[in-house]
Amino acid sequence: MKWDNLKLGLFIGLFAPFAGVFTFYLWKFRHVLTFPEFIQYLGLERHLITGVISISLVVNAAFFTYFINTDKDHTAKGIFFVTIVYVAAALVLKYIYS
């Protein structure tokens, strides 16, 4: 597999934030809610969604930094593009739910 690949960057950028959401759940809510209950709670407490998205994008930032530092620029471009889409979605959600 070629590691300097735009499609790989798009894939990582798309799915890495889910690991961030799960990590946030483990950090804050695992003793209180199951993961499905946590997702339902986010649906009820919509003001938390933008914060969770923002925290989950830290995972993308870590991957982006790694691929930039290892000169895998095409992969980093894919991660960056998806991150911009996530940030735009977070801003829209912030505007809608505040």
C-alpha positions, 0 to 999 in steps of 0.5 A, spaced: 500 500 500 502 506 498 502 511 504 502 517 500 495 517 497 489 522 497 484 516 498 488 514 504 488 521 507 480 522 506 479 515 509 483 517 515 480 524 516 473 521 515 473 515 520 479 518 525 474 523 529 469 517 531 475 514 535 476 521 538 468 521 540 469 514 543 475 516 547 471 522 549 465 517 551 470 513 555 473 519 558 467 523 561 461 518 560 463 511 561 461 510 568 454 513 567 452 511 560 453 506 555 455 508 548 448 508 545 445 512 551 451 517 550 449 517 542 442 518 544 444 523 550 448 527 544 441 528 540 438 530 547 443 535 549 445 538 542 449 544 545 454 538 546 455 536 539 460 542 537 464 540 543 464 533 541 466 534 534 471 539 536 475 534 541 474 529 536 478 533 530 484 533 535 485 526 532 485 528 525 490 534 527 495 528 530 494 524 524 495 530 519 501 532 523 504 525 523 503 525 515 506 532 514 512 530 518 513 524 514 513 528 507 506 524 506 503 530 503 497 527 499 495 523 505 495 530 509 491 533 504 486 528 504 486 529 512 486 536 511 480 536 506 475 532 511 477 536 517 475 542 513 468 539 512 468 537 519 469 544 522 464 547 517 459 542 519 461 544 527 460 551 525 453 550 522 451 546 528 453 551 533 449 556 529 443 552 529 443 549 536 445 556 539 
